[in-house]
Amino acid sequence: MPKLKTNKSAAKRFKMTKSGKLKKRSARRGHILGKMSRKAKRKLRQSSYVSNADAKKIRRLLPYG
């Protein structure tokens, strides 16, 4: 069986936790943050988990976790 290639763009965006969940960075924090409130920007610092509906697709891109 040949080795599978990891999708590098997915590998940079998602990390697998020890329990097997997928962790992601919050969206909408790249640029044009001046018009956003401090509270909103502060909440975007936290990472979150990928939903179960999307996790199956992402796991296919990351075959070695």
C-alpha positions, 0 to 999 in steps of 0.5 A: 500500500503506498503512502498517502499524501497529506493536504498541506493547506488543511494541515496548516489550518487544522490540528488534531487533539489527543481525543481525536477532535479537530481544532481550528482558528476562528474565522474573520480575523485576517484584516479590516479589524479596525471597524470591529469592536474590541469585544468581538476581536477578543472573542476571535482569539479563541480557537474552536472545534470543527463541526462533525459534519465537516470533520469527516471531509477534513479527516480525509485530507489529513490521513495521518492525523 
